[in-house]
Amino acid sequence: MLRKTLVIAAAIIAIPFVIALFIQKDYLVTRTLTIDRPIAEVFYYVNYLKNQDNVSKWAQKDLDMVKSYRGTDATVVFVSA
């Protein structure tokens, strides 16, 4: 009885590993979003890190989040924390 139970348990554990050998390993997820604005206007908006809070899910969920900024926004040395 114990041996039969161990064989069944081993088979249940081994089945997902055997199936994983034959499943396709590469996959691709593609999402598209159409922004009906000129490219220059979109670039100007996303170039500023402070604007990213308007679309950030985490910033919208955590209203008590403390944000700090150093430097001039839209420059290479700007730091958002």
MOPAC internal coordinates of N, CA, C and O (Angstrom, degrees):
PM7 1SCF
backbone

  N    0.0000 0     0.00 0     0.00 0    0    0    0
  C    1.4412 1     0.00 0     0.00 0    1    0    0
  C    1.5358 1   110.75 1     0.00 0    2    1    0
  O    1.2310 1   120.58 1   135.86 1    3    2    1
  N    1.3400 1   116.50 1   -44.14 1    3    2    1
  C    1.4603 1   121.20 1   179.78 1    5    3    2
  C    1.5213 1   110.84 1   -64.43 1    6    5    3
  O    1.2310 1   121.24 1   139.01 1    7    6    5
  N    1.3315 1   115.23 1   -40.99 1    7    6    5
  C    1.4566 1   119.28 1  -179.78 1    9    7    6
  C    1.5311 1   111.00 1   -64.22 1   10    9    7
  O    1.2310 1   120.38 1   138.40 1   11   10    9
  N    1.3118 1   116.87 1   -41.60 1   11   10    9
  C    1.4604 1   122.06 1   179.14 1   13   11   10
  C    1.5362 1   110.51 1   -63.39 1   14   13   11
  O    1.2310 1   120.65 1   139.11 1   15   14   13
  N    1.3142 1   116.36 1   -40.89 1   15   14   13
  C    1.4691 1   121.28 1   178.55 1   17   15   14
  C    1.5212 1   110.65 1   -65.15 1   18   17   15
  O    1.2310 1   119.90 1   138.35 1   19   18   17
  N    1.3179 1   117.79 1   -41.65 1   19   18   17
  C    1.4616 1   121.01 1   178.41 1   21   19   18
  C    1.5245 1   111.98 1   -65.41 1   22   21   19
  O    1.2310 1   120.19 1   140.63 1   23   22   21
  N    1.3256 1   117.24 1   -39.37 1   23   22   21
  C    1.4617 1   120.86 1   178.54 1   25   23   22
  C    1.5274 1   110.06 1   -64.61 1   26   25   23
  O    1.2310 1   119.99 1   137.21 1   27   26   25
  N    1.3216 1   117.62 1   -42.79 1   27   26   25
  C    1.4638 1   121.30 1   179.21 1   29   27   26
  C    1.5352 1   110.13 1   -65.31 1   30   29   27
  O    1.2310 1   120.12 1   136.65 1   31   30   29
  N    1.3242 1   117.38 1   -43.35 1   31   30   29
  C    1.4641 1   121.35 1   178.88 1   33   31   30
  C    1.5277 1   110.14 1   -62.82 1   34   33   31
  O    1.2310 1   119.82 1   137.07 1   35   34   33
  N    1.3176 1   117.94 1   -42.93 1   35   34   33
  C    1.4639 1   121.86 1   178.97 1   37   35   34
  C    1.5288 1   110.28 1   -63.66 1   38   37   35
  O    1.2310 1   120.35 1   140.63 1   39   38   37
  N    1.3236 1   116.93 1   -39.37 1   39   38   37
  C    1.4649 1   120.36 1   179.22 1   41   39   38
  C    1.5292 1   110.52 1   -65.82 1   42   41   39
  O    1.2310 1   120.61 1   138.47 1   43   42   41
  N    1.3282 1   116.44 1   -41.53 1   43   42   41
  C    1.4683 1   119.93 1   179.12 1   45   43   42
  C    1.5217 1   110.83 1   -63.78 1   46   45   43
  O    1.2310 1   120.15 1   141.53 1   47   46   45
  N    1.3118 1   117.32 1   -38.47 1   47   46   45
  C    1.4595 1   121.26 1   178.24 1   49   47   46
  C    1.5274 1   111.22 1   -72.09 1   50   49   47
  O    1.2310 1   119.62 1   142.85 1   51   50   49
  N    1.3166 1   118.33 1   -37.15 1   51   50   49
  C    1.4624 1   122.45 1  -175.13 1   53   51   50
  C    1.5261 1   113.22 1   -78.09 1   54   53   51
  O    1.2310 1   119.56 1   152.48 1   55   54   53
  N    1.3117 1   118.45 1   -27.52 1   55   54   53
  C    1.4681 1   121.39 1  -175.40 1   57   55   54
  C    1.5340 1   111.93 1   -57.55 1   58   57   55
  O    1.2310 1   118.11 1   131.92 1   59   58   57
  N    1.3450 1   121.21 1   -48.08 1   59   58   57
  C    1.4769 1   118.71 1   179.10 1   61   59   58
  C    1.5312 1   113.02 1   -61.49 1   62   61   59
  O    1.2310 1   120.03 1   146.15 1   63   62   61
  N    1.3264 1   117.55 1   -33.85 1   63   62   61
  C    1.4683 1   120.03 1   179.07 1   65   63   62
  C    1.5250 1   111.43 1   -69.76 1   66   65   63
  O    1.2310 1   120.05 1   142.15 1   67   66   65
  N    1.2980 1   117.51 1   -37.85 1   67   66   65
  C    1.4668 1   121.08 1   178.06 1   69   67   66
  C    1.5246 1   109.53 1   -68.74 1   70   69   67
  O    1.2310 1   120.38 1   138.08 1   71   70   69
  N    1.3195 1   116.88 1   -41.92 1   71   70   69
  C    1.4631 1   120.27 1   178.31 1   73   71   70
  C    1.5272 1   110.22 1   -63.19 1   74   73   71
  O    1.2310 1   120.02 1   141.86 1   75   74   73
  N    1.3306 1   117.56 1   -38.14 1   75   74   73
  C    1.4679 1   121.65 1  -179.18 1   77   75   74
  C    1.5245 1   112.16 1   -62.79 1   78   77   75
  O    1.2310 1   119.87 1   154.46 1   79   78   77
  N    1.3183 1   117.85 1   -25.54 1   79   78   77
  C    1.4612 1   120.77 1   178.24 1   81   79   78
  C    1.5265 1   112.07 1   -66.16 1   82   81   79
  O    1.2310 1   120.19 1   152.92 1   83   82   81
  N    1.3242 1   117.24 1   -27.08 1   83   82   81
  C    1.4591 1   121.28 1  -173.34 1   85   83   82
  C    1.5213 1   113.69 1  -106.49 1   86   85   83
  O    1.2310 1   119.60 1   175.84 1   87   86   85
  N    1.3047 1   118.38 1    -4.16 1   87   86   85
  C    1.4593 1   121.62 1   179.82 1   89   87   86
  C    1.5234 1   109.32 1   -83.19 1   90   89   87
  O    1.2310 1   120.93 1   -35.15 1   91   90   89
  N    1.3287 1   115.82 1   144.85 1   91   90   89
  C    1.4578 1   120.90 1   178.87 1   93   91   90
  C    1.5301 1   109.46 1   -61.85 1   94   93   91
  O    1.2310 1   120.72 1   -47.79 1   95   94   93
  N    1.3158 1   116.23 1   132.21 1   95   94   93
  C    1.4568 1   121.20 1  -173.98 1   97   95   94
  C    1.5252 1   113.41 1   -92.63 1   98   97   95
  O    1.2310 1   119.82 1   161.57 1   99   98   97
  N    1.3197 1   117.95 1   -18.43 1   99   98   97
  C    1.4564 1   121.50 1   179.80 1  101   99   98
  C    1.5263 1   109.60 1  -102.28 1  102  101   99
  O    1.2310 1   121.14 1   -40.73 1  103  102  101
  N    1.3000 1   115.43 1   139.27 1  103  102  101
  C    1.4534 1   119.77 1   175.29 1  105  103  102
  C    1.5172 1   108.74 1  -146.97 1  106  105  103
  O    1.2310 1   120.84 1   -17.12 1  107  106  105
  N    1.2975 1   115.99 1   162.88 1  107  106  105
  C    1.4486 1   121.72 1  -176.55 1  109  107  106
  C    1.5112 1   108.91 1  -137.90 1  110  109  107
  O    1.2310 1   120.82 1   -49.93 1  111  110  109
  N    1.3147 1   116.04 1   130.07 1  111  110  109
  C    1.4516 1   121.90 1   175.54 1  113  111  110
  C    1.5169 1   107.16 1  -114.52 1  114  113  111
  O    1.2310 1   120.62 1   -55.29 1  115  114  113
  N    1.3117 1   116.41 1   124.71 1  115  114  113
  C    1.4505 1   121.37 1  -178.14 1  117  115  114
  C    1.5228 1   109.41 1  -125.14 1  118  117  115
  O    1.2310 1   121.48 1   -48.41 1  119  118  117
  N    1.3105 1   114.78 1   131.59 1  119  118  117
  C    1.4605 1   120.66 1   175.19 1  121  119  118
  C    1.5153 1   107.73 1  -129.76 1  122  121  119
  O    1.2310 1   120.79 1   -38.46 1  123  122  121
  N    1.3034 1   116.09 1   141.54 1  123  122  121
  C    1.4491 1   120.15 1   178.08 1  125  123  122
  C    1.5191 1   109.70 1  -126.68 1  126  125  123
  O    1.2310 1   121.50 1   -29.25 1  127  126  125
  N    1.3009 1   114.74 1   150.75 1  127  126  125
  C    1.4498 1   121.72 1   177.90 1  129  127  126
  C    1.5225 1   107.25 1  -142.00 1  130  129  127
  O    1.2310 1   120.70 1   -53.39 1  131  130  129
  N    1.2984 1   116.28 1   126.61 1  131  130  129
  C    1.4568 1   120.70 1   179.42 1  133  131  130
  C    1.5195 1   108.68 1   -99.30 1  134  133  131
  O    1.2310 1   120.85 1   -57.35 1  135  134  133
  N    1.3178 1   115.97 1   122.65 1  135  134  133
  C    1.4569 1   122.30 1   178.05 1  137  135  134
  C    1.5221 1   106.82 1  -107.73 1  138  137  135
  O    1.2310 1   121.09 1   -63.62 1  139  138  137
  N    1.3163 1   115.52 1   116.38 1  139  138  137
  C    1.4656 1   120.83 1  -175.37 1  141  139  138
  C    1.5256 1   110.39 1   -87.85 1  142  141  139
  O    1.2310 1   121.21 1  -118.11 1  143  142  141
  N    1.3257 1   115.29 1    61.89 1  143  142  141
  C    1.4603 1   122.52 1   179.09 1  145  143  142
  C    1.5291 1   107.88 1  -141.30 1  146  145  143
  O    1.2310 1   119.88 1   -21.91 1  147  146  145
  N    1.3227 1   117.83 1   158.09 1  147  146  145
  C    1.4729 1   120.11 1   174.95 1  149  147  146
  C    1.5368 1   110.60 1   -64.69 1  150  149  147
  O    1.2310 1   120.66 1   -30.64 1  151  150  149
  N    1.3048 1   116.34 1   149.36 1  151  150  149
  C    1.4625 1   122.23 1  -177.45 1  153  151  150
  C    1.5222 1   111.29 1   -58.37 1  154  153  151
  O    1.2310 1   119.93 1   138.70 1  155  154  153
  N    1.3175 1   117.73 1   -41.30 1  155  154  153
  C    1.4656 1   120.89 1  -178.90 1  157  155  154
  C    1.5259 1   110.97 1   -62.48 1  158  157  155
  O    1.2310 1   120.08 1   140.41 1  159  158  157
  N    1.3232 1   117.45 1   -39.59 1  159  158  157
  C    1.4607 1   121.08 1   179.77 1  161  159  158
  C    1.5283 1   111.43 1   -66.88 1  162  161  159
  O    1.2310 1   120.31 1   138.65 1  163  162  161
  N    1.3298 1   117.01 1   -41.35 1  163  162  161
  C    1.4660 1   121.39 1   178.36 1  165  163  162
  C    1.5239 1   110.09 1   -65.96 1  166  165  163
  O    1.2310 1   120.16 1   135.04 1  167  166  165
  N    1.3137 1   117.29 1   -44.96 1  167  166  165
  C    1.4683 1   120.56 1   179.22 1  169  167  166
  C    1.5231 1   110.80 1   -60.99 1  170  169  167
  O    1.2310 1   120.15 1   136.26 1  171  170  169
  N    1.3201 1   117.33 1   -43.74 1  171  170  169
  C    1.4593 1   121.44 1   179.72 1  173  171  170
  C    1.5298 1   109.91 1   -59.71 1  174  173  171
  O    1.2310 1   120.07 1   140.26 1  175  174  173
  N    1.3279 1   117.46 1   -39.74 1  175  174  173
  C    1.4654 1   121.35 1  -178.58 1  177  175  174
  C    1.5341 1   111.85 1   -69.72 1  178  177  175
  O    1.2310 1   119.84 1   130.46 1  179  178  177
  N    1.3204 1   117.90 1   -49.54 1  179  178  177
  C    1.4694 1   120.26 1  -176.25 1  181  179  178
  C    1.5154 1   112.62 1   -77.17 1  182  181  179
  O    1.2310 1   120.09 1   165.08 1  183  182  181
  N    1.3067 1   117.44 1   -14.92 1  183  182  181
  C    1.4595 1   121.31 1   178.62 1  185  183  182
  C    1.5310 1   111.27 1   -66.96 1  186  185  183
  O    1.2310 1   120.10 1   155.06 1  187  186  185
  N    1.3118 1   117.42 1   -24.94 1  187  186  185
  C    1.4599 1   122.37 1   179.54 1  189  187  186
  C    1.5291 1   109.64 1   -93.82 1  190  189  187
  O    1.2310 1   120.53 1   -61.43 1  191  190  189
  N    1.3345 1   116.60 1   118.57 1  191  190  189
  C    1.4681 1   120.81 1  -178.09 1  193  191  190
  C    1.5243 1   112.63 1   -64.86 1  194  193  191
  O    1.2310 1   120.19 1   151.00 1  195  194  193
  N    1.3028 1   117.24 1   -29.00 1  195  194  193
  C    1.4669 1   119.60 1   179.42 1  197  195  194
  C    1.5287 1   111.65 1   -64.15 1  198  197  195
  O    1.2310 1   119.76 1   152.92 1  199  198  197
  N    1.3244 1   118.07 1   -27.08 1  199  198  197
  C    1.4645 1   121.58 1   177.67 1  201  199  198
  C    1.5190 1   112.22 1   -71.63 1  202  201  199
  O    1.2310 1   119.64 1   160.11 1  203  202  201
  N    1.3220 1   118.30 1   -19.89 1  203  202  201
  C    1.4542 1   120.71 1  -176.74 1  205  203  202
  C    1.5232 1   112.46 1   -69.04 1  206  205  203
  O    1.2310 1   119.90 1   160.03 1  207  206  205
  N    1.3318 1   117.80 1   -19.97 1  207  206  205
  C    1.4615 1   120.23 1   175.71 1  209  207  206
  C    1.5300 1   111.71 1   -65.80 1  210  209  207
  O    1.2310 1   120.05 1   157.19 1  211  210  209
  N    1.3213 1   117.51 1   -22.81 1  211  210  209
  C    1.4669 1   120.97 1   179.71 1  213  211  210
  C    1.5222 1   112.32 1   -69.93 1  214  213  211
  O    1.2310 1   119.94 1   157.11 1  215  214  213
  N    1.3307 1   117.73 1   -22.89 1  215  214  213
  C    1.4604 1   121.05 1  -178.42 1  217  215  214
  C    1.5260 1   112.76 1  -119.56 1  218  217  215
  O    1.2310 1   120.09 1  -178.94 1  219  218  217
  N    1.3275 1   117.43 1     1.06 1  219  218  217
  C    1.4607 1   121.32 1  -178.16 1  221  219  218
  C    1.5215 1   110.72 1   -78.52 1  222  221  219
  O    1.2310 1   120.63 1   -56.84 1  223  222  221
  N    1.3272 1   116.40 1   123.16 1  223  222  221
  C    1.4713 1   120.79 1   177.49 1  225  223  222
  C    1.5194 1   111.03 1   -63.24 1  226  225  223
  O    1.2310 1   120.16 1   141.47 1  227  226  225
  N    1.3431 1   117.30 1   -38.53 1  227  226  225
  C    1.4666 1   120.51 1  -178.29 1  229  227  226
  C    1.5181 1   111.15 1   -68.77 1  230  229  227
  O    1.2310 1   120.19 1   141.03 1  231  230  229
  N    1.3125 1   117.25 1   -38.97 1  231  230  229
  C    1.4625 1   120.07 1   179.26 1  233  231  230
  C    1.5273 1   110.96 1   -67.05 1  234  233  231
  O    1.2310 1   120.45 1   147.21 1  235  234  233
  N    1.3215 1   116.75 1   -32.79 1  235  234  233
  C    1.4568 1   120.48 1   178.88 1  237  235  234
  C    1.5248 1   111.71 1   -75.16 1  238  237  235
  O    1.2310 1   119.99 1   148.68 1  239  238  237
  N    1.3413 1   117.63 1   -31.32 1  239  238  237
  C    1.4632 1   121.06 1  -179.24 1  241  239  238
  C    1.5233 1   112.25 1   -80.17 1  242  241  239
  O    1.2310 1   120.39 1   141.93 1  243  242  241
  N    1.3190 1   116.87 1   -38.07 1  243  242  241
  C    1.4669 1   121.03 1  -176.42 1  245  243  242
  C    1.5210 1   109.34 1  -104.21 1  246  245  243
  O    1.2310 1   121.24 1   -89.22 1  247  246  245
  N    1.3239 1   115.23 1    90.78 1  247  246  245
  C    1.4539 1   120.07 1  -177.19 1  249  247  246
  C    1.5275 1   112.20 1   -73.63 1  250  249  247
  O    1.2310 1   119.88 1   162.52 1  251  250  249
  N    1.3417 1   117.83 1   -17.48 1  251  250  249
  C    1.4561 1   122.04 1   179.37 1  253  251  250
  C    1.5263 1   112.52 1   -91.31 1  254  253  251
  O    1.2310 1   120.04 1  -173.72 1  255  254  253
  N    1.3147 1   117.52 1     6.28 1  255  254  253
  C    1.4633 1   121.39 1  -178.38 1  257  255  254
  C    1.5296 1   109.85 1   -62.55 1  258  257  255
  O    1.2310 1   121.23 1   -47.39 1  259  258  257
  N    1.3145 1   115.25 1   132.61 1  259  258  257
  C    1.4611 1   120.72 1   177.91 1  261  259  258
  C    1.5251 1   107.47 1   -97.34 1  262  261  259
  O    1.2310 1   120.69 1   -56.95 1  263  262  261
  N    1.3182 1   116.29 1   123.05 1  263  262  261
  C    1.4614 1   121.37 1  -178.50 1  265  263  262
  C    1.5141 1   109.16 1  -113.06 1  266  265  263
  O    1.2310 1   120.85 1   -37.06 1  267  266  265
  N    1.3171 1   115.98 1   142.94 1  267  266  265
  C    1.4619 1   120.15 1   175.71 1  269  267  266
  C    1.5238 1   108.42 1  -134.46 1  270  269  267
  O    1.2310 1   121.03 1   -32.81 1  271  270  269
  N    1.3001 1   115.63 1   147.19 1  271  270  269
  C    1.4548 1   122.49 1  -178.16 1  273  271  270
  C    1.5204 1   108.66 1  -130.30 1  274  273  271
  O    1.2310 1   121.22 1   -38.05 1  275  274  273
  N    1.3424 1   115.28 1   141.95 1  275  274  273
  C    1.4653 1   121.09 1   176.20 1  277  275  274
  C    1.5159 1   108.43 1  -132.19 1  278  277  275
  O    1.2310 1   121.03 1   -45.68 1  279  278  277
  N    1.2973 1   115.63 1   134.32 1  279  278  277
  C    1.4462 1   120.36 1   177.21 1  281  279  278
  C    1.5084 1   111.68 1    95.79 1  282  281  279
  O    1.2310 1   121.50 1    11.62 1  283  282  281
  N    1.3239 1   114.74 1  -168.38 1  283  282  281
  C    1.4534 1   121.86 1  -179.37 1  285  283  282
  C    1.5188 1   108.56 1   -99.94 1  286  285  283
  O    1.2310 1   121.11 1   -55.82 1  287  286  285
  N    1.3269 1   115.49 1   124.18 1  287  286  285
  C    1.4653 1   120.14 1  -178.36 1  289  287  286
  C    1.5235 1   110.30 1   -60.85 1  290  289  287
  O    1.2310 1   120.95 1   -33.51 1  291  290  289
  N    1.3104 1   115.79 1   146.49 1  291  290  289
  C    1.4682 1   125.54 1  -179.86 1  293  291  290
  C    1.5192 1   112.54 1    75.12 1  294  293  291
  O    1.2310 1   120.56 1  -161.96 1  295  294  293
  N    1.3328 1   116.53 1    18.04 1  295  294  293
  C    1.4667 1   120.14 1   173.03 1  297  295  294
  C    1.5174 1   108.40 1  -116.09 1  298  297  295
  O    1.2310 1   120.50 1   -13.45 1  299  298  297
  N    1.3014 1   116.66 1   166.55 1  299  298  297
  C    1.4580 1   122.23 1  -176.45 1  301  299  298
  C    1.5120 1   112.17 1   -64.60 1  302  301  299
  O    1.2310 1   119.76 1   145.86 1  303  302  301
  N    1.3142 1   118.06 1   -34.14 1  303  302  301
  C    1.4675 1   121.47 1  -174.21 1  305  303  302
  C    1.5244 1   113.22 1   -91.21 1  306  305  303
  O    1.2310 1   119.23 1  -174.48 1  307  306  305
  N    1.3197 1   119.07 1     5.52 1  307  306  305
  C    1.4646 1   121.84 1  -179.77 1  309  307  306
  C    1.5167 1   109.56 1   -69.68 1  310  309  307
  O    1.2310 1   120.54 1   -44.03 1  311  310  309
  N    1.3354 1   116.57 1   135.97 1  311  310  309
  C    1.4697 1   121.95 1  -178.43 1  313  311  310
  C    1.5156 1   108.37 1  -122.42 1  314  313  311
  O    1.2310 1   121.21 1   -51.81 1  315  314  313
  N    1.3203 1   115.30 1   128.19 1  315  314  313
  C    1.4563 1   122.30 1   175.48 1  317  315  314
  C    1.5186 1   107.92 1  -116.29 1  318  317  315
  O    1.2310 1   120.88 1   -55.05 1  319  318  317
  N    1.3407 1   115.93 1   124.95 1  319  318  317
  C    1.4687 1   119.56 1  -178.71 1  321  319  318
  C    1.5113 1   109.35 1  -135.46 1  322  321  319
  O    1.2310 1   120.10 1   180.00 1  323  322  321

